[in-house]
Each structure stands twice: as structure tokens, then as C-alpha cells.
Amino acid sequence: MEKKADIQKTIYDSAKNHFLGNFPDSLPIEQAYVHIGMYLGWVIETSLYSEYFSEEAAGQIFRFKRKEISCTILSEIWDGYLGHELFSLEGNLFSYYYYGGGLYRADYDDLLVKSLPSIYHVIDSWENYEKVKQRINLRHHDWKKLTGN
């Protein structure tokens, strides 16, 4: 089982790491935020965020739930950052397993990347978000059964 101390310092993802990696020059920089924003959107919709995030992002949470801001914009507001302080304890335990363990990326690739040149070519649309959301919901449900959380 994951150690709470490990989770308390975990940074799951950062758009900056993608900019410094093999991000295609031909794409707008906003594309590095899409996959991060889709996960953060799911965290919002399932209320697995921390008190800190609730206080700091109250307006963004409200606007995202109303589909007034996209996954990309949500992620950009937080500088493409996904870290432990944004999630509740359950949100962190699941994210450590799912996002940190590479399963999110595998699911994202399976659902959306397939024939695209890279992860950065996925279009930020509500249709794509719904596909990812359904898969994460399934993984979260299975994880809860497995761990008893």
C-alpha cells in the first residue's frame, strides 16, 4: 500500500515537463494542458478535491461543472499542475494508483490517441472528456472494490 508520506509530496503531472519534452513545434502550447485538464475535471465532478482546492478554485469548480470553461482552460489556470495538495485523501490514493501508476495515460491513449501522432493532438471537446470520464469512473469503481475505500 502507498505510504501517506509518499503521497503528500507527489506531483502527478506538470505541463512544464511536457513543454520541455518532445512537444511538437507545430501545435499551440495549449495542447499540453488537455490530458491534465481532463483528469482535473474528473476530480472536480467526483468531488475528490481538497479543501485547499475548494477554497482556491471555487469559481473554476462552479464554471467547469456548468461547462463554461474547458478542460484546457481549467488546467491552464493551475499552470498545468497536478499535485497532492489539490486532492482529498481518497483523491490522492486513487491518483497515486491510477495517474501515477501510468494507467490514466494508457486509458487516455486507448480512448483518444490511437491513430493520432501524439497525446498532444487530442482535441479538447466535451465528447472526448465524456469518454475519458466514463473510463476513469470505471477504474475508480474497480479500485474502490479492490481496496475497500
KEGUMAR-760749 format. One line per 8 residues: their letters; for each residue x, z, y of N, C-alpha, C, O. Coordinates in nm, 2 decimals. Layout:
<rs>
a> X/Z/Y/X/Z/Y/X/Z/Y/X/Z/Y ~ ...
</rs>
This chain:
<rs>
mekkadiq> 0.08/0.00/-0.12/0.00/0.00/0.00/0.09/0.00/0.12/0.20/0.06/0.12 ~ 0.04/-0.06/0.23/0.12/-0.07/0.35/0.13/0.07/0.41/0.04/0.15/0.40 ~ 0.25/0.09/0.47/0.27/0.22/0.54/0.21/0.21/0.68/0.23/0.10/0.75 ~ 0.15/0.31/0.72/0.09/0.31/0.86/0.19/0.29/0.96/0.17/0.22/1.06 ~ 0.31/0.35/0.94/0.42/0.33/1.04/0.46/0.18/1.05/0.49/0.13/1.16 ~ 0.46/0.11/0.94/0.49/-0.04/0.95/0.39/-0.11/1.03/0.42/-0.20/1.11 ~ 0.26/-0.08/1.01/0.16/-0.15/1.08/0.16/-0.11/1.22/0.12/-0.20/1.31 ~ 0.19/0.01/1.26/0.19/0.05/1.40/0.29/-0.02/1.49/0.29/-0.01/1.61
ktiydsak> 0.38/-0.10/1.43/0.47/-0.18/1.51/0.47/-0.33/1.48/0.56/-0.40/1.52 ~ 0.36/-0.37/1.41/0.35/-0.51/1.37/0.31/-0.60/1.48/0.21/-0.57/1.55 ~ 0.38/-0.71/1.49/0.34/-0.82/1.58/0.31/-0.93/1.48/0.40/-0.98/1.41 ~ 0.18/-0.97/1.46/0.14/-1.07/1.36/0.18/-1.21/1.40/0.21/-1.29/1.32 ~ 0.17/-1.24/1.53/0.20/-1.37/1.58/0.22/-1.37/1.73/0.17/-1.28/1.80 ~ 0.28/-1.47/1.78/0.31/-1.49/1.92/0.32/-1.63/1.95/0.41/-1.70/1.89 ~ 0.25/-1.69/2.05/0.26/-1.83/2.08/0.40/-1.86/2.12/0.45/-1.98/2.10 ~ 0.47/-1.77/2.19/0.61/-1.79/2.23/0.69/-1.84/2.11/0.78/-1.93/2.13
nhflgnfp> 0.68/-1.78/2.00/0.75/-1.82/1.88/0.72/-1.96/1.84/0.81/-2.03/1.79 ~ 0.60/-2.01/1.87/0.57/-2.15/1.83/0.63/-2.24/1.94/0.68/-2.35/1.90 ~ 0.63/-2.20/2.06/0.69/-2.29/2.17/0.84/-2.31/2.14/0.89/-2.42/2.16 ~ 0.91/-2.21/2.09/1.05/-2.21/2.06/1.08/-2.28/1.92/1.20/-2.30/1.89 ~ 0.97/-2.30/1.85/0.99/-2.36/1.71/0.98/-2.51/1.72/1.03/-2.57/1.81 ~ 0.92/-2.57/1.62/0.91/-2.72/1.62/0.77/-2.76/1.67/0.70/-2.83/1.60 ~ 0.74/-2.72/1.79/0.62/-2.76/1.86/0.64/-2.90/1.91/0.74/-2.93/1.98 ~ 0.54/-2.99/1.88/0.56/-3.13/1.92/0.55/-3.15/2.07/0.46/-3.10/2.14
dslpieqa> 0.65/-3.22/2.12/0.66/-3.25/2.27/0.54/-3.33/2.32/0.50/-3.32/2.44 ~ 0.47/-3.40/2.23/0.36/-3.49/2.27/0.23/-3.42/2.29/0.13/-3.48/2.34 ~ 0.22/-3.29/2.26/0.10/-3.21/2.27/0.10/-3.12/2.39/0.21/-3.07/2.43 ~ -0.02/-3.09/2.45/-0.02/-2.99/2.55/0.01/-2.85/2.49/-0.03/-2.82/2.38 ~ 0.08/-2.77/2.57/0.12/-2.64/2.52/0.00/-2.55/2.47/0.02/-2.46/2.39 ~ -0.12/-2.58/2.52/-0.24/-2.50/2.48/-0.26/-2.51/2.33/-0.32/-2.42/2.28 ~ -0.22/-2.61/2.27/-0.24/-2.63/2.13/-0.17/-2.52/2.04/-0.21/-2.50/1.93 ~ -0.07/-2.45/2.10/0.00/-2.35/2.03/-0.09/-2.22/2.02/-0.06/-2.13/1.94
yvhigmyl> -0.19/-2.22/2.10/-0.28/-2.10/2.10/-0.40/-2.11/2.01/-0.47/-2.00/1.98 ~ -0.43/-2.22/1.96/-0.56/-2.24/1.89/-0.57/-2.15/1.76/-0.67/-2.08/1.75 ~ -0.48/-2.16/1.67/-0.49/-2.08/1.55/-0.49/-1.93/1.58/-0.56/-1.85/1.51 ~ -0.42/-1.89/1.68/-0.41/-1.74/1.71/-0.55/-1.70/1.77/-0.60/-1.60/1.74 ~ -0.60/-1.79/1.86/-0.73/-1.76/1.92/-0.85/-1.75/1.82/-0.94/-1.68/1.84 ~ -0.84/-1.84/1.72/-0.95/-1.84/1.62/-0.95/-1.70/1.54/-1.05/-1.65/1.51 ~ -0.83/-1.65/1.51/-0.82/-1.52/1.44/-0.87/-1.41/1.54/-0.94/-1.32/1.49 ~ -0.82/-1.41/1.66/-0.87/-1.31/1.75/-1.02/-1.32/1.78/-1.08/-1.21/1.79
gwvietsl> -1.07/-1.43/1.78/-1.22/-1.45/1.79/-1.29/-1.39/1.67/-1.39/-1.32/1.69 ~ -1.24/-1.40/1.55/-1.30/-1.34/1.44/-1.29/-1.19/1.45/-1.39/-1.12/1.42 ~ -1.18/-1.14/1.49/-1.17/-0.99/1.51/-1.27/-0.94/1.61/-1.33/-0.84/1.59 ~ -1.30/-1.02/1.72/-1.40/-0.98/1.81/-1.54/-0.98/1.75/-1.61/-0.88/1.76 ~ -1.57/-1.09/1.68/-1.70/-1.10/1.62/-1.73/-0.99/1.51/-1.84/-0.96/1.48 ~ -1.62/-0.94/1.45/-1.64/-0.84/1.34/-1.62/-0.70/1.40/-1.62/-0.60/1.32 ~ -1.59/-0.69/1.53/-1.56/-0.56/1.59/-1.45/-0.48/1.53/-1.45/-0.36/1.52 ~ -1.34/-0.55/1.49/-1.23/-0.49/1.42/-1.12/-0.47/1.53/-1.00/-0.47/1.49
yseyfsee> -1.15/-0.46/1.65/-1.05/-0.44/1.76/-1.05/-0.29/1.80/-1.13/-0.21/1.77 ~ -0.94/-0.26/1.87/-0.91/-0.12/1.90/-0.98/-0.08/2.03/-1.04/-0.17/2.10 ~ -0.98/0.05/2.06/-1.04/0.10/2.18/-0.96/0.04/2.30/-1.02/0.00/2.40 ~ -0.83/0.03/2.29/-0.75/-0.03/2.39/-0.80/-0.17/2.43/-0.82/-0.21/2.54 ~ -0.81/-0.26/2.32/-0.86/-0.39/2.34/-1.00/-0.39/2.40/-1.03/-0.48/2.49 ~ -1.08/-0.31/2.35/-1.22/-0.30/2.41/-1.22/-0.27/2.56/-1.30/-0.33/2.63 ~ -1.13/-0.18/2.60/-1.13/-0.15/2.74/-1.06/-0.26/2.82/-1.11/-0.29/2.93 ~ -0.95/-0.31/2.77/-0.88/-0.41/2.85/-0.94/-0.55/2.85/-0.92/-0.63/2.94
aagqifrf> -1.02/-0.58/2.75/-1.08/-0.71/2.73/-1.23/-0.72/2.73/-1.29/-0.81/2.67 ~ -1.29/-0.62/2.78/-1.44/-0.61/2.78/-1.51/-0.74/2.82/-1.60/-0.79/2.76 ~ -1.46/-0.79/2.94/-1.52/-0.92/2.99/-1.50/-1.03/2.89/-1.59/-1.12/2.87 ~ -1.38/-1.04/2.84/-1.34/-1.15/2.75/-1.42/-1.14/2.62/-1.47/-1.24/2.56 ~ -1.44/-1.02/2.57/-1.52/-1.00/2.45/-1.66/-1.05/2.47/-1.71/-1.12/2.39 ~ -1.72/-1.01/2.58/-1.86/-1.04/2.61/-1.87/-1.20/2.63/-1.96/-1.26/2.57 ~ -1.77/-1.26/2.70/-1.78/-1.40/2.72/-1.75/-1.48/2.59/-1.81/-1.59/2.57 ~ -1.66/-1.43/2.51/-1.64/-1.50/2.38/-1.76/-1.50/2.29/-1.80/-1.60/2.23
krkeisct> -1.82/-1.38/2.28/-1.94/-1.37/2.20/-2.06/-1.46/2.25/-2.14/-1.51/2.17 ~ -2.06/-1.49/2.37/-2.16/-1.59/2.43/-2.11/-1.73/2.43/-2.18/-1.82/2.48 ~ -1.99/-1.75/2.37/-1.93/-1.89/2.36/-1.90/-1.95/2.50/-1.91/-2.07/2.52 ~ -1.87/-1.86/2.60/-1.84/-1.91/2.73/-1.69/-1.93/2.75/-1.65/-2.00/2.84 ~ -1.61/-1.87/2.66/-1.47/-1.91/2.66/-1.43/-1.94/2.52/-1.48/-1.89/2.42 ~ -1.34/-2.04/2.51/-1.30/-2.09/2.38/-1.19/-2.00/2.31/-1.14/-1.91/2.38 ~ -1.16/-2.03/2.19/-1.05/-1.96/2.12/-0.92/-1.97/2.19/-0.84/-1.88/2.20 ~ -0.89/-2.09/2.24/-0.77/-2.12/2.31/-0.76/-2.03/2.44/-0.66/-1.97/2.46
ilseiwdg> -0.86/-2.03/2.52/-0.86/-1.96/2.64/-0.85/-1.81/2.61/-0.77/-1.74/2.68 ~ -0.92/-1.76/2.51/-0.91/-1.62/2.47/-0.76/-1.59/2.44/-0.71/-1.48/2.48 ~ -0.70/-1.67/2.36/-0.56/-1.65/2.32/-0.47/-1.66/2.44/-0.38/-1.58/2.45 ~ -0.49/-1.75/2.53/-0.41/-1.77/2.65/-0.41/-1.65/2.74/-0.31/-1.60/2.79 ~ -0.53/-1.59/2.75/-0.54/-1.47/2.83/-0.45/-1.36/2.78/-0.40/-1.28/2.86 ~ -0.43/-1.35/2.65/-0.35/-1.25/2.59/-0.21/-1.30/2.56/-0.14/-1.25/2.47 ~ -0.17/-1.41/2.63/-0.04/-1.47/2.61/-0.01/-1.51/2.47/0.11/-1.51/2.43 ~ -0.11/-1.54/2.39/-0.09/-1.59/2.25/-0.03/-1.48/2.17/0.04/-1.50/2.07
ylghelfs> -0.06/-1.35/2.20/-0.01/-1.24/2.13/-0.11/-1.18/2.04/-0.23/-1.16/2.07 ~ -0.07/-1.15/1.91/-0.15/-1.08/1.82/-0.06/-0.96/1.77/0.03/-0.98/1.69 ~ -0.09/-0.84/1.82/-0.02/-0.72/1.78/-0.11/-0.61/1.74/-0.23/-0.61/1.76 ~ -0.05/-0.51/1.67/-0.12/-0.40/1.62/-0.21/-0.33/1.72/-0.32/-0.28/1.68 ~ -0.17/-0.32/1.84/-0.25/-0.24/1.94/-0.38/-0.31/1.97/-0.47/-0.24/2.04 ~ -0.40/-0.43/1.93/-0.53/-0.50/1.96/-0.64/-0.47/1.85/-0.76/-0.49/1.88 ~ -0.60/-0.41/1.74/-0.69/-0.40/1.63/-0.71/-0.25/1.59/-0.63/-0.17/1.61 ~ -0.83/-0.23/1.54/-0.86/-0.10/1.48/-0.78/-0.07/1.36/-0.71/-0.16/1.31
legnlfsy> -0.79/0.05/1.30/-0.71/0.07/1.18/-0.75/-0.02/1.07/-0.66/-0.08/1.00 ~ -0.88/-0.04/1.04/-0.92/-0.14/0.94/-0.88/-0.28/0.98/-0.83/-0.36/0.89 ~ -0.89/-0.32/1.11/-0.84/-0.45/1.15/-0.69/-0.47/1.13/-0.65/-0.58/1.09 ~ -0.62/-0.36/1.15/-0.47/-0.37/1.12/-0.44/-0.38/0.97/-0.36/-0.46/0.93 ~ -0.51/-0.30/0.89/-0.48/-0.30/0.75/-0.51/-0.44/0.69/-0.44/-0.50/0.61 ~ -0.63/-0.50/0.73/-0.66/-0.63/0.69/-0.57/-0.74/0.74/-0.52/-0.82/0.67 ~ -0.54/-0.73/0.87/-0.45/-0.83/0.93/-0.31/-0.82/0.87/-0.24/-0.93/0.85 ~ -0.26/-0.71/0.84/-0.13/-0.69/0.77/-0.13/-0.76/0.64/-0.03/-0.83/0.60
yyygggly> -0.24/-0.75/0.57/-0.25/-0.81/0.44/-0.27/-0.96/0.45/-0.20/-1.05/0.39 ~ -0.37/-1.00/0.53/-0.42/-1.14/0.54/-0.33/-1.23/0.63/-0.28/-1.33/0.59 ~ -0.32/-1.19/0.76/-0.24/-1.27/0.85/-0.09/-1.25/0.83/-0.02/-1.35/0.81 ~ -0.05/-1.13/0.82/0.09/-1.10/0.79/0.14/-1.15/0.66/0.26/-1.18/0.64 ~ 0.05/-1.15/0.56/0.09/-1.20/0.43/0.09/-1.35/0.41/0.12/-1.40/0.30 ~ 0.05/-1.42/0.51/0.05/-1.57/0.51/-0.08/-1.63/0.45/-0.09/-1.76/0.45 ~ -0.17/-1.55/0.41/-0.30/-1.61/0.36/-0.38/-1.68/0.47/-0.45/-1.78/0.44 ~ -0.38/-1.62/0.59/-0.45/-1.69/0.70/-0.40/-1.83/0.72/-0.48/-1.92/0.73
radyddll> -0.27/-1.84/0.73/-0.21/-1.97/0.75/-0.24/-2.07/0.64/-0.27/-2.18/0.67 ~ -0.24/-2.02/0.52/-0.28/-2.11/0.40/-0.42/-2.15/0.41/-0.45/-2.27/0.39 ~ -0.51/-2.06/0.45/-0.65/-2.09/0.46/-0.67/-2.19/0.58/-0.75/-2.28/0.57 ~ -0.61/-2.16/0.69/-0.62/-2.25/0.81/-0.57/-2.39/0.78/-0.64/-2.49/0.81 ~ -0.46/-2.40/0.71/-0.41/-2.53/0.67/-0.51/-2.60/0.57/-0.54/-2.72/0.59 ~ -0.56/-2.53/0.48/-0.65/-2.58/0.38/-0.78/-2.63/0.45/-0.83/-2.74/0.41 ~ -0.83/-2.56/0.54/-0.96/-2.59/0.60/-0.94/-2.70/0.72/-1.03/-2.79/0.73 ~ -0.84/-2.69/0.79/-0.83/-2.77/0.92/-0.72/-2.86/0.93/-0.73/-2.96/1.00
vkslpsiy> -0.60/-2.83/0.87/-0.48/-2.91/0.90/-0.48/-3.03/0.80/-0.45/-3.14/0.85 ~ -0.50/-3.01/0.68/-0.50/-3.12/0.57/-0.42/-3.24/0.61/-0.30/-3.25/0.58 ~ -0.49/-3.34/0.67/-0.43/-3.47/0.70/-0.37/-3.48/0.84/-0.32/-3.59/0.88 ~ -0.37/-3.37/0.91/-0.31/-3.37/1.05/-0.16/-3.36/1.04/-0.11/-3.31/0.94 ~ -0.09/-3.41/1.14/0.06/-3.40/1.14/0.11/-3.25/1.14/0.22/-3.23/1.09 ~ 0.03/-3.16/1.21/0.08/-3.02/1.21/-0.03/-2.93/1.24/-0.15/-2.97/1.28 ~ -0.01/-2.80/1.23/-0.10/-2.69/1.27/-0.15/-2.71/1.42/-0.26/-2.67/1.45 ~ -0.06/-2.76/1.50/-0.09/-2.77/1.64/-0.18/-2.89/1.68/-0.22/-2.90/1.79
hvidswen> -0.21/-2.97/1.58/-0.30/-3.08/1.61/-0.45/-3.05/1.58/-0.54/-3.13/1.61 ~ -0.48/-2.93/1.54/-0.62/-2.88/1.52/-0.69/-2.87/1.65/-0.64/-2.81/1.75 ~ -0.81/-2.93/1.66/-0.89/-2.92/1.78/-0.96/-2.79/1.79/-1.02/-2.74/1.69 ~ -0.96/-2.73/1.91/-1.03/-2.60/1.93/-1.18/-2.64/1.96/-1.22/-2.67/2.07 ~ -1.26/-2.63/1.85/-1.40/-2.65/1.86/-1.48/-2.54/1.79/-1.42/-2.47/1.71 ~ -1.60/-2.52/1.83/-1.68/-2.41/1.77/-1.71/-2.45/1.62/-1.72/-2.36/1.54 ~ -1.71/-2.58/1.59/-1.73/-2.62/1.45/-1.61/-2.58/1.37/-1.62/-2.52/1.26 ~ -1.49/-2.60/1.41/-1.37/-2.56/1.34/-1.36/-2.41/1.34/-1.32/-2.35/1.23
yekvkqri> -1.39/-2.34/1.44/-1.39/-2.19/1.44/-1.49/-2.14/1.33/-1.45/-2.05/1.26 ~ -1.61/-2.20/1.32/-1.70/-2.15/1.22/-1.65/-2.17/1.08/-1.67/-2.08/0.99 ~ -1.58/-2.28/1.05/-1.52/-2.30/0.92/-1.42/-2.18/0.89/-1.42/-2.13/0.78 ~ -1.33/-2.16/0.99/-1.23/-2.05/0.97/-1.30/-1.92/0.96/-1.26/-1.84/0.87 ~ -1.39/-1.89/1.04/-1.46/-1.76/1.04/-1.53/-1.73/0.90/-1.52/-1.62/0.85 ~ -1.59/-1.84/0.85/-1.65/-1.82/0.71/-1.55/-1.78/0.61/-1.57/-1.70/0.52 ~ -1.43/-1.85/0.61/-1.33/-1.82/0.52/-1.27/-1.68/0.53/-1.25/-1.61/0.44 ~ -1.25/-1.64/0.66/-1.20/-1.51/0.69/-1.30/-1.40/0.64/-1.26/-1.30/0.58
nlrhhdwk> -1.43/-1.43/0.67/-1.53/-1.33/0.62/-1.52/-1.32/0.47/-1.53/-1.20/0.42 ~ -1.51/-1.42/0.40/-1.50/-1.42/0.25/-1.37/-1.34/0.21/-1.38/-1.25/0.13 ~ -1.26/-1.37/0.27/-1.14/-1.29/0.24/-1.15/-1.15/0.28/-1.10/-1.06/0.20 ~ -1.21/-1.11/0.39/-1.23/-0.98/0.43/-1.32/-0.90/0.33/-1.29/-0.79/0.29 ~ -1.43/-0.97/0.29/-1.52/-0.91/0.19/-1.44/-0.88/0.06/-1.46/-0.77/0.00 ~ -1.37/-0.98/0.01/-1.29/-0.96/-0.11/-1.19/-0.85/-0.10/-1.17/-0.77/-0.19 ~ -1.12/-0.84/0.02/-1.02/-0.74/0.05/-1.08/-0.60/0.04/-1.03/-0.50/-0.01 ~ -1.20/-0.59/0.10/-1.27/-0.46/0.11/-1.31/-0.41/-0.03/-1.29/-0.29/-0.06
kltgn> -1.35/-0.50/-0.12/-1.38/-0.47/-0.26/-1.26/-0.43/-0.33/-1.26/-0.33/-0.41 ~ -1.15/-0.50/-0.31/-1.02/-0.47/-0.37/-0.96/-0.33/-0.33/-0.91/-0.26/-0.42 ~ -0.97/-0.30/-0.20/-0.91/-0.18/-0.15/-1.00/-0.06/-0.14/-0.95/0.05/-0.12 ~ -1.13/-0.09/-0.14/-1.22/0.02/-0.12/-1.24/0.06/0.03/-1.29/0.16/0.06 ~ -1.19/-0.03/0.12/-1.20/0.00/0.26/-1.34/-0.03/0.31/-1.37/-0.02/0.43
</rs>
